[in-house]
Amino acid sequence: MAKKTGRPPKERKQEKNVGFFVTKMQYFVIQQKAAKAGVNISDYMRQAAVNAQVKSKWTEEERSAVKQLIGMAGDIHRMVEVAEREGATQAALLFVSHREVMDSIINTLCHDR
């Protein structure tokens, strides 16, 4: 019987091909990260796809919270004007009314994900 030559079969056969396009800059970054990890690009992308954590886009509730924060920007500007005119104590009183709302929105956006 003839001796088997060539590459030994892999333990687990890759069955599906997943392709996607990247820019030249993205490819360069991927290439550098793969080299730094000591693997080829295919292995690097496979490991990244399987193990990486992907954050979802903002929900409608989160988008409305950001809009609410943006809406408060005018109020904060008025607080600065009050602080310049009437002193920090008056501005602090105005700020207290917005603080809890801002805290809850920021906690929702940063910690509840």
Sequence and secondary structure as in RCSB ss.txt:
>XXXX:A:sequence
MAKKTGRPPKERKQEKNVGFFVTKMQYFVIQQKAAKAGVNISDYMRQAAVNAQVKSKWTEEERSAVKQLIGMAGD
IHRMVEVAEREGATQAALLFVSHREVMDSIINTLCHDR
>XXXX:A:secstr
     S    SS           HHHHHHHHHHHHHHTS HHHHHHHHHHH        HHHHHHHHHHHHHHHH
HHHHHHHHHHH HHHHHHHHHHHHHHHHHHHHHHHT  
